[in-house]
Amino acid sequence: CYPDGALYKDYMRALDGILPQVSGKILWRSPVYGQTVGQQLLHEILAVWYPSHQAFLDLRDVPGSEENFRLREEAVEAAVIHRCDGGVAPFCS
């Protein structure tokens, strides 16, 4: 169970092990303490940087990825992936 369960910790260790193989890295992780809009139950948000979209796609094929994805299936009830621009987008005025 997030964040202190052994299974979740194993998943995060596995992710930390495969990200460098595609030159990706976790930029930050933050627990979610609530939300003001919507009904989606979230426990944590991760920001992961990849050097390219192809690097993100290649993650499934690197050594250790099978174990990582198996652990994710067991440890994470629901996951949503958003592809974002790596830069800071200006707000409309």
C-alpha positions as CSV (number, residue, x, y, z in Angstrom):
1,C,0.0,0.0,0.0
2,Y,1.2,3.5,-0.8
3,P,3.5,4.9,0.4
4,D,5.0,2.6,3.1
5,G,4.0,-0.8,1.8
6,A,6.8,-3.2,0.7
7,L,5.2,-3.8,-2.7
8,Y,5.0,-0.1,-3.5
9,K,8.6,0.4,-2.4
10,D,9.7,-2.5,-4.6
11,Y,7.9,-0.9,-7.5
12,M,9.6,2.4,-7.0
13,R,13.0,0.7,-6.7
14,A,12.3,-1.2,-9.9
15,L,11.3,2.1,-11.7
16,D,14.5,3.8,-10.4
17,G,16.4,0.9,-11.9
18,I,15.0,1.1,-15.4
19,L,14.6,4.8,-15.9
20,P,18.4,5.5,-16.4
21,Q,18.4,2.9,-19.2
22,V,16.4,5.3,-21.3
23,S,18.0,8.4,-19.8
24,G,14.8,9.2,-17.9
25,K,14.6,10.4,-14.3
26,I,12.1,11.3,-11.7
27,L,12.1,15.0,-11.3
28,W,9.8,15.1,-8.3
29,R,7.3,13.1,-6.3
30,S,4.6,14.5,-4.2
31,P,1.8,13.0,-2.0
32,V,-1.7,14.3,-2.7
33,Y,-3.5,15.5,0.3
34,G,-6.8,16.3,-1.3
35,Q,-8.4,18.0,-4.3
36,T,-10.9,20.8,-4.7
37,V,-12.3,19.7,-8.1
38,G,-13.1,16.2,-9.4
39,Q,-13.5,12.8,-7.9
40,Q,-10.3,10.9,-8.9
41,L,-8.6,9.4,-5.9
42,L,-4.9,10.1,-6.1
43,H,-2.2,9.2,-3.6
44,E,0.9,10.5,-5.4
45,I,1.9,12.5,-8.4
46,L,5.2,11.8,-10.2
47,A,6.9,14.0,-12.7
48,V,9.2,11.9,-14.9
49,W,11.5,13.4,-17.6
50,Y,12.4,11.5,-20.7
51,P,14.8,12.8,-23.4
52,S,12.3,12.0,-26.1
53,H,8.9,10.3,-26.6
54,Q,10.7,7.4,-28.1
55,A,12.7,7.0,-24.8
56,F,9.3,6.8,-23.0
57,L,8.1,4.1,-25.5
58,D,11.4,2.2,-25.1
59,L,10.9,1.8,-21.3
60,R,8.9,-1.4,-21.9
61,D,11.8,-3.1,-23.6
62,V,14.7,-2.5,-21.3
63,P,16.0,-5.1,-18.9
64,G,14.0,-5.1,-15.7
65,S,10.9,-3.6,-17.3
66,E,8.9,-6.8,-17.0
67,E,9.4,-6.8,-13.3
68,N,8.7,-3.1,-13.0
69,F,5.4,-3.4,-14.9
70,R,4.4,-6.5,-12.9
71,L,5.0,-4.6,-9.6
72,R,3.1,-1.6,-10.9
73,E,0.1,-3.8,-11.7
74,E,0.1,-5.2,-8.2
75,A,0.9,-2.0,-6.3
76,V,-1.0,0.7,-8.2
77,E,-4.8,0.5,-8.4
78,A,-5.0,3.2,-11.1
79,A,-2.5,5.2,-13.0
80,V,-2.9,8.1,-15.4
81,I,-0.1,9.3,-17.7
82,H,-0.1,12.8,-19.2
83,R,2.5,13.8,-21.8
84,C,3.5,17.4,-21.2
85,D,5.9,19.9,-22.6
86,G,9.1,19.9,-20.6
87,G,9.2,23.7,-20.6
88,V,7.0,26.1,-18.7
89,A,4.0,27.2,-20.7
90,P,2.9,30.8,-20.3
91,F,-0.6,31.4,-18.9
92,C,-3.1,33.2,-21.0
93,S,-4.0,36.7,-19.9
